[in-house]
């Protein structure tokens, strides 16, 4: 008989997941009577293993052959903690650790416990909403813009839908990313009704500030829209039109580096005011770290076109955050509702926290999301444990762990067990308000398109990737997998994020082939209908917008979970169950009716879900 404890089961731990400062937590363990337990303690440690506190568990009754021990405790200091148990039996003391969902003596992992600020809130308008990510140059082009001041050299292509340029410049050997297709603000505004029909409530735009490249992560002027996208008035009009349709606008903030060809660095001497062109006379000189002026400086991942900034420099934080016309204030006044922080792992916690404070001071319901590729609750970057949640820095993060797990499951690299563990790990480690706002994407501008990955791996050479397309049979098989993947994307907690064109059936290997033009007039209607129906399901089912999550079954090809809305006294008020069947045979789903189902047939007491089927059902 084993000692029983499961941090994900309310019989053993309440509340589920993280705590807030001073919130009471109740822990119970069941110890076999035959051990003759003479004492038990919960040992709480700092993240680095230093002792924090011990809590004594007291006898709380007997259940069959088990003795129940419990403790109630609270923690005043926010932070990331880990715990284990010390149990003293008839033969002496031993330690109890975690091994999967089970316990293990003297060997295993510690349980994680985060304590977050009591006033940590995420704006309701950014929780459980359908999000849509747009790479602005490739979404839609309407009319022309005055590009006379566009940084040169650049090319405006007239072959909308052509293959993005990927070959190095024959003179420099650099991939310049300076071919533009001309997508603009007016183009996005013209498609807002199309997006509304998909159920979109959040627009996330990749960088829009003036830059040299088509991806615009090499900022040239933080406060100026890129001329090819349009003017400030064009952007304001886009935000006004989005707001009129109940949509919020999130901008990509690139603050760990600027472009070398920028107002601030000015390596090419275009502006005359930059750190590289004007030296110590530049107001921006202190932003950068020169090893040898002017040509040896710290840069992002050794790209000389992306010089790093010192984010803790006071004048930089004044410019971005604190000034009356700071970068934050500038874009909020034009209509933006929030920001996504590019490479959040490379921004100091102090910068992120100050950014959040500056954002909320100007817009109390402003939203801040971070680019984090791993579990953000315990992330260590550059030897520093990050405090994204325990200090209330970020409202949300990009949920790459779930993306990876979903795609592996649908590619038959996992039978569902790993997906179940990944889902519950993130659900347990993230504050509940953050979990409802995580960005759940299957594709992004930094990854190959999901449809391509669900077929298999991309070719190795860039030339082969440029021309790679699925055959009709391969595309059909990938579509069947995409349907189930998208179903999970929309029914799990958080904001399902459509990367522009996924809903049209776009394919594409890694950058830049995942950044092709939206195929207006050529979209695959099967894909559009799929995402329209999923958008309605998300919008019309409260439990899918705000309910908690518990995995019910994970393995043997089957993945199932429950979403429940709960009352103030923690009783379920609405519950739905979601199933995906990738096993070799049918499975039975006990449910009253189906909210959305594929390959499901009604039977006595529920539904039969065929292989390849999925569905969301009301219990």
URRA-V393111 format. One record per backbone hydrogen bond with DSSP energy under -0.5 kcal/mol. NH is the residue of the N-H (numbers start at 1). CO is the residue of the C=O. Records with the same first field share a line. If there is no record, write none. Layout:
NH=CO  CO
This chain:
4=30
5=3
9=6
12=9
13=9
14=26
19=114
21=116
22=75
23=20
25=73
26=14
27=25  71
28=12
29=69
30=4
31=29  67
33=65
35=32
36=33
38=88
39=88
40=57
41=86
42=55
43=41  84
44=42  53
45=82
46=50
47=80
49=46
52=44
53=44
55=42
57=40
58=70
60=68
63=66
66=63
67=31
68=61
69=29
70=58
71=27
73=25
78=76
79=115
81=79  113
82=45
83=111
84=43
85=96
86=41
87=85  94
88=39
89=87  92
90=35
92=89
94=87
96=85
97=104
98=109
99=102
102=99
104=97
106=95
109=98
111=83
113=81
115=79
116=19  114
120=117
121=119
126=123
127=124
128=436
130=199
131=496
132=202
133=498
134=204
136=134
138=135
139=136
140=136
147=145
150=147
155=178
157=155  180
160=158
162=159
169=174
173=169
176=174
180=155  178
183=137
184=140
185=229
188=184
189=185
190=186
191=187  188
192=189
195=191
196=192
197=193
198=194  195
199=196
200=195
201=130
202=130
203=248
204=132  202
205=203  250
206=134
210=221  224
212=218
214=177
219=217
220=210
221=210
224=221
226=208
229=226
230=226
235=231
236=232
237=233
238=234
239=235
240=236
241=237
242=238
243=239
244=240
245=241  242
246=243
247=242
248=201
250=203
251=338
252=205
253=251  340
254=252
255=253
258=307
259=219
260=305
262=260
263=220
266=262
267=260
269=266
275=264
276=265
277=265
278=274
279=275
281=278
282=279
285=282
287=284
288=285
290=288
291=296
292=296
296=292
297=295
298=289
300=306
302=299
303=300
304=302
306=303
308=298
309=256
310=287
311=309
313=310
317=313
318=314
319=315
320=316
321=317
322=317
323=318
326=323
327=319
328=320
330=326
331=327
332=328
333=329
334=330
335=331  332
336=331
337=249
338=249
339=367
340=251
341=369
342=253  340
344=341  371
345=371
346=343
347=344
352=348
353=349
354=350
355=351
356=352
357=353
358=354
359=355
360=356
361=357
362=358
363=359
366=363
367=337
369=339
370=396
371=341
372=370
376=374
378=375
381=379  384
384=381
386=379
391=387
392=389
393=387  388
394=388
395=368
396=368
398=370
399=439
400=372  398
403=399
404=400
405=401
406=402
407=403
408=404
409=405
410=406
411=407
412=409
413=408
414=408
420=416
421=417
422=418
423=419
424=420
425=421
426=422
427=423
428=424
429=425
430=426
434=431
435=431
436=432
437=434
438=434  435
439=397
440=438  495
441=439
442=497
447=444
449=508
453=449
454=450
455=451  452
456=452
465=461
466=462
467=463
468=464  465
475=471
476=472
477=473
478=474
479=475
480=476
481=477
482=478
483=479
484=480
485=481
486=482
487=483
488=484
489=485
490=486
491=487
492=488
495=438
496=494
497=440
498=131  496
499=497
500=133  498
502=499
504=501
505=502
506=501
513=510
515=512
518=138
520=518
522=519
524=504
525=523
527=524
528=524
529=525
530=526
531=527
532=528
533=529
534=530
535=531
536=532
537=533
538=534
539=535
540=536
541=537  538
542=540
544=541
545=541  542
546=542
547=543
548=564
550=562
552=560
553=560
555=558
557=415
558=555
559=580
560=553
561=578
562=550
563=576
564=548
565=574
567=571
570=567
573=565
574=565
576=563
577=617
578=561
579=615
580=559
581=613
582=557  580
587=609
589=607
590=588
591=589  605
592=618
593=618
595=616
596=616
598=614
601=608
603=606
606=603
607=589
608=601
609=587  607
610=599  608
612=581
613=610
614=598
615=579
616=596
617=577
618=593
619=575
